[in-house]
Structures are given as structure tokens and as C-alpha cells.
Amino acid sequence: MLFNFVFWCTGIAMLCVGILMRIQLRDYVDMSVEGSGAALLGLACLGGLVVLAATLACCCTARGHPALLYLYGGFLAVVALLELGAGASVYAYRTTLTEGFDQGLNDSMALYGIDKAKSAHIDVMQSTGCYDLVIDFINSNIGLVAGSAVGVAFFPLIGVFLACCLASNINKAKYEQVA
């Protein structure tokens, strides 16, 4: 149950970080190219998926059904692969992120005065920070973000091991009671 609680807390953290970053970086993401907010949405969705999985895991553990525990272990393996893929893609597309921001900024500048929403975002960006500030922030934190995602991806693998061990012990206990 302790693992499930910690896993649930990491899911809540991922969900909150995804939502908070979407709110905090709204002005910058809205100026970028289409689909740039998908990573933040993906992080929030993955966090929600982890919360759901951890909640169901508590039920599996409490009921003690080996088949459900094996299913949970498989689900954790999928979550680990998704998290590993997310971390690898963040690192692999680090240059695309800055290029997309540059292209989105140029497109937004072309619409300045025509599109009121984009004009407002440019005004906010110019009053709070400049292009170099945002690019430096992205470049200085991209390794930390990718490394954290890869590190967090190994946590569910511990859960796979624990779920399979618990299911195996439950099966052994059932056979020992019969004998």
C-alpha cells in the first residue's frame, strides 16, 4: 500500500505540474506553433492515468486477486514505457521546441494588430520577458525535465516487481492452504 500511495502522489504531482505549466506558460504556448501545448496536456493526462492506476491498485491489493495484480503489473509496465518515451522525446525534440517557439513568435508578430488575442500575448511577453530569456530558460531546464521523466519512468518498474511478487505469494498461500 505504501508503494501505491507514493505512486498516487507522483501522479498528482505530474497532473498538477502539467496544469500549472499550462496556466503559467499560456501566453508563450499560445504564440507557438500548433500542437505545442500538447506536451503539457500529455503530462497532465499521464498524471491522471497514474492517479487512476494507483487508485485501482489499492483495490487490487486490498482484494488480493492475483489476476488483477498481474494486470496491474502490466499496466505499470505500459506507464513506465510512456514515461520513458516522454522523457526521451523531450530531450530528442529540444531543438524543435526552440525552433517552434521562434516560428510561432514570427507568425504572431505578423498578426500583431490584426489578431487581438495574439497581440495581447505579445504585449504580455514584451512586458515580462524577451525571447532570449525564454530560450535560455528552456535550454537550461530541458536536461532536468528529460532526466526527471526518465528517472520517474523507472519507479513503476519497481511496482511491476512488487505486484508480481505479491500475486505470486498470494497464489502460493492458496496452494499451501489446500495441502
Backbone bond lengths (Angstrom), bond angles and torsions (degrees), N, CA, C in turn:
res aa  C-N    CA-C-N  psi(-1)  N-CA   C-N-CA  omega(-1)  CA-C   N-CA-C  phi
1 M - - - 1.454 - - 1.531 111.33 -
2 L 1.327 117.01 -32.06 1.466 120.07 179.49 1.531 110.35 -63.22
3 F 1.340 116.54 -42.98 1.463 119.46 177.67 1.524 110.43 -60.79
4 N 1.322 116.77 -43.66 1.465 120.06 -179.63 1.520 111.35 -61.95
5 F 1.325 116.56 -38.52 1.466 119.61 178.82 1.529 110.88 -65.99
6 V 1.330 116.81 -44.18 1.471 120.43 178.61 1.529 109.88 -64.69
7 F 1.328 116.98 -41.27 1.464 121.46 177.69 1.532 110.23 -62.13
8 W 1.317 116.70 -41.43 1.465 121.94 177.50 1.530 109.98 -62.40
9 C 1.323 116.98 -42.43 1.478 120.79 179.06 1.527 111.58 -63.88
10 T 1.341 117.72 -38.53 1.468 119.07 177.40 1.520 110.94 -66.64
11 G 1.314 116.93 -34.84 1.464 120.22 176.32 1.517 111.78 -65.20
12 I 1.328 116.42 -42.66 1.473 120.66 177.24 1.524 109.54 -62.59
13 A 1.334 116.90 -41.26 1.469 120.41 179.73 1.528 110.85 -63.17
14 M 1.340 117.83 -44.76 1.462 120.59 178.87 1.519 111.08 -63.49
15 L 1.321 117.02 -40.98 1.461 121.57 178.55 1.522 110.58 -62.17
16 C 1.314 116.51 -47.16 1.473 121.10 -179.16 1.525 111.92 -66.19
17 V 1.335 117.45 -41.72 1.469 120.30 179.46 1.526 110.19 -63.92
18 G 1.324 117.38 -42.79 1.464 120.60 178.79 1.517 112.09 -61.58
19 I 1.325 116.79 -44.39 1.466 120.76 179.67 1.520 110.68 -69.71
20 L 1.323 116.94 -45.07 1.464 120.67 -178.67 1.529 111.53 -63.30
21 M 1.337 116.92 -42.58 1.462 119.06 178.64 1.521 111.02 -66.21
22 R 1.316 117.26 -35.99 1.474 119.99 177.87 1.526 109.86 -64.25
23 I 1.321 117.20 -38.75 1.467 120.75 178.99 1.522 110.47 -72.81
24 Q 1.334 117.17 -46.81 1.462 121.13 -176.70 1.528 112.39 -67.53
25 L 1.311 117.30 -37.97 1.460 121.45 -175.93 1.528 112.64 -100.35
26 R 1.324 116.77 16.74 1.463 121.92 -176.53 1.523 112.49 -53.72
27 D 1.323 117.09 -46.20 1.462 120.34 -177.32 1.522 111.72 -63.31
28 Y 1.324 116.97 -37.64 1.460 120.29 -178.96 1.525 111.51 -77.50
29 V 1.327 116.84 -39.84 1.460 120.66 -179.16 1.523 110.34 -67.47
30 D 1.329 117.63 -37.73 1.458 120.41 -179.83 1.520 112.30 -66.32
31 M 1.317 117.63 -24.08 1.465 120.50 177.81 1.518 112.37 -86.06
32 S 1.296 118.31 -16.09 1.457 121.21 -177.57 1.522 110.01 -77.14
33 V 1.321 114.59 177.05 1.453 120.35 -179.63 1.523 109.89 -67.63
34 E 1.328 115.74 163.80 1.457 121.39 -178.47 1.526 111.29 -57.64
35 G 1.305 116.46 141.52 1.449 121.72 176.94 1.512 115.03 84.33
36 S 1.330 118.23 0.91 1.461 119.04 -177.53 1.521 111.71 -72.21
37 G 1.316 117.93 -23.16 1.458 120.95 177.27 1.513 112.83 -82.61
38 A 1.335 116.67 -3.26 1.458 120.65 -177.91 1.523 111.93 -65.40
39 A 1.318 117.72 -33.08 1.465 120.20 179.89 1.521 110.69 -64.76
40 L 1.333 116.36 -41.45 1.461 119.58 178.90 1.524 110.71 -68.60
41 L 1.324 116.50 -38.99 1.458 120.46 176.21 1.525 110.14 -65.28
42 G 1.337 116.28 -40.46 1.460 120.39 177.61 1.517 112.32 -62.11
43 L 1.328 116.90 -40.07 1.465 121.07 177.56 1.529 110.62 -63.19
44 A 1.329 116.40 -43.68 1.464 120.18 179.18 1.524 110.69 -65.73
45 C 1.330 117.58 -41.40 1.467 120.86 179.02 1.526 111.60 -66.06
46 L 1.326 116.59 -41.49 1.461 120.13 177.63 1.529 110.20 -63.50
47 G 1.326 116.82 -38.62 1.461 120.42 175.66 1.520 111.75 -62.20
48 G 1.330 116.60 -42.68 1.465 120.62 176.77 1.515 111.67 -63.22
49 L 1.332 116.84 -38.75 1.458 121.80 177.85 1.527 111.03 -64.29
50 V 1.319 116.57 -40.33 1.466 121.24 178.46 1.529 110.25 -65.96
51 V 1.332 117.22 -41.09 1.469 120.61 177.79 1.527 110.00 -61.43
52 L 1.332 116.66 -44.84 1.461 120.72 178.48 1.527 110.94 -62.33
53 A 1.328 116.65 -44.13 1.465 120.75 -179.95 1.522 111.35 -63.19
54 A 1.321 117.37 -42.00 1.465 120.48 -179.52 1.523 111.11 -67.46
55 T 1.326 116.57 -36.25 1.466 120.03 177.55 1.525 110.26 -65.61
56 L 1.329 116.44 -45.23 1.461 119.87 177.46 1.526 111.64 -65.62
57 A 1.323 116.69 -31.93 1.465 120.73 178.99 1.520 111.16 -64.07
58 C 1.318 116.26 -37.53 1.466 119.22 177.08 1.522 110.30 -61.41
59 C 1.333 116.31 -40.10 1.462 120.05 177.56 1.526 111.05 -65.64
60 C 1.333 116.94 -42.68 1.470 121.20 178.93 1.520 111.08 -61.51
61 T 1.321 115.66 -43.48 1.459 120.48 -178.32 1.522 110.75 -67.75
62 A 1.312 116.46 -42.20 1.463 120.34 -178.44 1.529 111.56 -66.84
63 R 1.325 117.39 -37.93 1.463 120.60 -178.43 1.523 111.75 -79.27
64 G 1.330 117.04 -27.41 1.459 120.67 176.37 1.516 115.08 72.46
65 H 1.330 118.19 31.80 1.463 121.60 176.57 1.528 109.41 -89.80
66 P 1.324 116.98 116.62 1.466 119.74 -178.00 1.535 113.37 -59.30
67 A 1.331 117.55 -39.11 1.469 119.72 -178.85 1.525 110.83 -62.26
68 L 1.327 116.61 -40.47 1.464 120.07 178.43 1.526 111.05 -67.41
69 L 1.321 116.35 -35.43 1.464 119.61 178.33 1.530 111.48 -68.09
70 Y 1.332 117.09 -38.79 1.465 119.46 175.75 1.534 110.39 -65.93
71 L 1.319 116.52 -39.95 1.464 120.67 176.74 1.526 110.51 -62.28
72 Y 1.315 116.13 -41.47 1.463 120.99 177.07 1.529 110.81 -63.11
73 G 1.329 117.14 -40.80 1.463 120.88 176.77 1.523 111.62 -60.60
74 G 1.317 116.78 -41.65 1.463 120.47 176.28 1.516 111.97 -64.45
75 F 1.317 116.11 -39.65 1.465 120.66 177.70 1.526 110.38 -63.87
76 L 1.324 116.70 -40.58 1.467 120.27 177.29 1.527 111.46 -64.07
77 A 1.320 116.92 -36.40 1.464 119.74 177.71 1.527 110.50 -64.06
78 V 1.334 117.10 -39.66 1.467 120.98 177.04 1.524 110.33 -64.77
79 V 1.332 116.98 -42.91 1.468 120.74 178.55 1.528 110.24 -61.83
80 A 1.330 116.91 -41.05 1.469 120.11 178.58 1.524 110.87 -62.01
81 L 1.321 117.02 -41.80 1.467 120.26 178.08 1.525 111.27 -65.09
82 L 1.340 117.42 -40.10 1.464 120.51 177.64 1.526 111.28 -63.12
83 E 1.319 116.62 -43.47 1.464 120.33 179.92 1.529 111.02 -66.98
84 L 1.315 116.89 -40.62 1.463 120.70 177.46 1.530 110.25 -63.47
85 G 1.316 116.28 -42.41 1.464 120.62 177.31 1.515 112.34 -64.02
86 A 1.327 116.69 -38.36 1.466 120.31 178.33 1.525 110.85 -64.52
87 G 1.313 116.86 -44.66 1.466 120.18 178.92 1.515 112.25 -64.49
88 A 1.326 116.31 -41.87 1.466 120.11 179.36 1.523 111.19 -66.67
89 S 1.333 117.27 -39.23 1.467 119.06 -179.29 1.520 111.80 -70.37
90 V 1.330 117.52 -34.75 1.470 119.63 176.37 1.521 109.63 -60.94
91 Y 1.314 116.14 -44.28 1.461 119.18 -179.24 1.533 111.45 -71.27
92 A 1.323 116.94 -39.96 1.465 120.31 -177.81 1.527 111.91 -67.70
93 Y 1.319 116.88 -34.25 1.465 120.83 -177.20 1.524 112.95 -100.34
94 R 1.316 117.57 23.13 1.462 120.27 -177.76 1.524 111.84 -62.81
95 T 1.321 118.09 -36.36 1.468 119.66 178.12 1.520 110.84 -75.18
96 T 1.319 117.32 -33.67 1.459 120.83 177.90 1.518 110.42 -64.08
97 L 1.312 116.83 -33.40 1.460 120.99 179.23 1.522 110.97 -63.00
98 T 1.312 117.15 -45.98 1.469 119.34 179.49 1.526 111.21 -71.09
99 E 1.338 116.96 -37.26 1.465 119.55 177.08 1.526 110.85 -64.92
100 G 1.327 116.67 -40.35 1.464 120.73 177.77 1.514 111.71 -64.38
101 F 1.325 115.95 -38.95 1.464 119.29 177.75 1.523 110.24 -65.53
102 D 1.324 116.63 -41.46 1.467 121.52 178.40 1.529 110.60 -62.35
103 Q 1.327 116.49 -46.43 1.463 120.54 179.84 1.528 110.97 -65.12
104 G 1.331 116.80 -43.10 1.461 120.16 178.28 1.514 112.28 -62.65
105 L 1.315 116.52 -37.78 1.464 120.76 178.46 1.528 110.54 -66.09
106 N 1.332 116.77 -42.82 1.465 120.19 177.77 1.530 111.43 -64.11
107 D 1.334 116.95 -41.84 1.466 120.29 177.82 1.521 111.12 -64.10
108 S 1.326 116.63 -39.52 1.464 120.76 179.52 1.519 111.48 -66.91
109 M 1.321 116.19 -38.11 1.471 119.38 178.59 1.528 111.03 -64.71
110 A 1.331 116.72 -33.70 1.467 119.98 178.12 1.528 110.94 -67.21
111 L 1.327 117.05 -28.21 1.466 121.42 -179.68 1.524 112.86 -95.50
112 Y 1.332 116.92 4.80 1.467 119.85 -178.21 1.527 109.53 -61.82
113 G 1.300 115.14 128.75 1.460 121.61 -178.65 1.516 112.55 90.47
114 I 1.321 117.76 -21.97 1.468 121.62 179.11 1.528 109.58 -93.12
115 D 1.327 115.67 -51.99 1.465 122.06 178.61 1.524 107.84 -97.68
116 K 1.331 115.86 112.30 1.469 120.18 -174.71 1.527 112.13 -65.53
117 A 1.333 117.62 -36.06 1.468 120.19 179.87 1.529 110.59 -65.36
118 K 1.321 117.14 -46.66 1.470 120.09 179.06 1.520 110.57 -66.01
119 S 1.330 117.23 -36.29 1.471 120.52 177.82 1.520 110.42 -62.77
120 A 1.334 116.39 -41.09 1.466 120.09 178.97 1.526 110.86 -64.75
121 H 1.327 117.11 -40.24 1.466 120.55 178.78 1.527 111.40 -64.65
122 I 1.315 116.61 -39.99 1.469 120.01 177.85 1.521 110.37 -65.32
123 D 1.334 116.93 -40.33 1.464 120.13 178.19 1.524 111.04 -61.57
124 V 1.334 116.62 -43.48 1.468 120.81 178.64 1.523 109.95 -63.55
125 M 1.322 116.85 -44.26 1.465 120.25 -178.48 1.525 111.50 -64.20
126 Q 1.307 116.89 -40.16 1.460 119.45 -179.50 1.524 111.83 -70.72
127 S 1.316 117.09 -26.27 1.467 118.75 179.54 1.526 112.47 -85.75
128 T 1.339 117.90 -24.13 1.466 120.10 -176.93 1.520 113.81 -106.50
129 G 1.300 118.88 -22.44 1.456 119.79 -178.39 1.502 110.61 -178.98
130 C 1.293 115.43 164.07 1.460 119.74 -177.13 1.524 109.53 -112.69
131 Y 1.278 114.95 177.25 1.455 122.93 -177.42 1.527 111.51 -57.16
132 D 1.320 116.96 -47.76 1.471 120.56 -178.35 1.520 111.92 -61.41
133 L 1.320 117.06 -36.35 1.460 121.27 178.93 1.525 110.59 -62.88
134 V 1.324 116.48 -44.93 1.464 120.77 -179.58 1.527 110.62 -66.89
135 I 1.317 117.35 -45.13 1.465 121.04 -179.37 1.529 110.63 -64.23
136 D 1.316 117.91 -41.71 1.469 120.96 176.89 1.522 111.03 -62.48
137 F 1.334 116.98 -39.76 1.462 121.52 178.02 1.526 110.28 -62.83
138 I 1.324 116.67 -45.27 1.467 120.81 179.74 1.526 110.20 -63.26
139 N 1.328 116.66 -48.95 1.467 120.28 -176.93 1.526 113.02 -66.52
140 S 1.315 117.82 -33.67 1.461 119.47 -178.69 1.523 112.55 -77.71
141 N 1.325 118.23 -22.27 1.460 120.77 -176.50 1.519 114.26 -108.35
142 I 1.325 118.66 -6.37 1.458 120.26 -174.83 1.528 111.76 -65.29
143 G 1.322 117.80 -38.03 1.461 120.62 178.10 1.516 111.97 -65.89
144 L 1.317 116.30 -39.21 1.460 121.16 178.06 1.521 111.01 -65.12
145 V 1.330 116.34 -43.45 1.462 120.54 179.96 1.524 110.40 -64.57
146 A 1.323 117.27 -47.72 1.463 120.85 -179.65 1.530 111.11 -65.00
147 G 1.323 117.08 -42.86 1.461 120.70 178.71 1.516 112.55 -63.85
148 S 1.313 116.68 -39.69 1.463 120.92 177.61 1.519 110.84 -64.93
149 A 1.329 116.41 -42.01 1.464 119.72 179.85 1.523 111.09 -64.01
150 V 1.316 117.03 -41.64 1.465 120.49 178.72 1.529 110.08 -68.18
151 G 1.333 117.21 -40.79 1.462 120.69 178.02 1.515 112.46 -63.70
152 V 1.318 116.39 -41.46 1.463 121.21 178.80 1.525 110.22 -67.72
153 A 1.324 117.70 -28.11 1.461 121.35 -178.96 1.526 111.96 -64.89
154 F 1.320 117.89 -26.52 1.455 119.83 179.94 1.527 112.43 -79.75
155 F 1.314 117.44 -17.56 1.463 120.87 179.76 1.535 112.09 -62.48
156 P 1.344 119.90 -45.59 1.467 118.51 177.42 1.522 113.77 -62.66
157 L 1.334 117.54 -25.07 1.462 119.05 178.21 1.526 111.24 -65.40
158 I 1.320 116.27 -31.92 1.467 120.11 173.27 1.523 108.97 -63.65
159 G 1.328 115.94 -40.59 1.463 121.06 177.70 1.515 112.39 -63.58
160 V 1.329 117.65 -37.29 1.465 121.05 176.51 1.523 109.13 -60.21
161 F 1.319 116.41 -47.16 1.463 121.37 179.39 1.530 110.94 -60.81
162 L 1.341 116.68 -47.21 1.470 120.17 -178.72 1.525 111.81 -65.38
163 A 1.334 117.94 -40.86 1.464 121.13 -179.93 1.522 110.65 -64.40
164 C 1.322 116.96 -42.82 1.467 120.12 179.38 1.530 111.58 -67.55
165 C 1.328 117.32 -39.20 1.471 120.36 176.89 1.522 111.15 -64.21
166 L 1.326 116.92 -43.16 1.464 120.36 179.56 1.521 110.67 -64.48
167 A 1.332 117.52 -43.54 1.465 120.78 178.79 1.524 110.59 -62.81
168 S 1.325 116.96 -40.99 1.461 120.96 178.88 1.529 111.03 -64.30
169 N 1.328 117.03 -42.54 1.469 120.50 178.61 1.523 111.68 -66.45
170 I 1.322 117.73 -36.03 1.468 120.41 177.05 1.523 109.59 -65.48
171 N 1.337 117.11 -42.58 1.468 120.33 177.20 1.522 111.28 -62.34
172 K 1.335 117.98 -42.37 1.468 121.46 178.09 1.519 110.86 -62.01
173 A 1.325 116.28 -42.91 1.465 120.42 -178.54 1.523 110.86 -63.95
174 K 1.318 118.15 -36.49 1.468 121.15 178.49 1.518 110.75 -65.95
175 Y 1.345 116.88 -42.31 1.455 120.21 -179.95 1.515 111.66 -70.77
176 E 1.326 118.35 -33.61 1.459 121.18 179.28 1.519 111.04 -70.10
177 Q 1.338 117.94 -31.89 1.462 120.82 178.48 1.520 110.85 -68.68
178 V 1.332 117.52 -33.85 1.460 121.92 -179.50 1.519 110.41 -69.99
179 A 1.313 117.73 -37.56 1.459 121.85 -174.63 1.473 113.41 -73.32
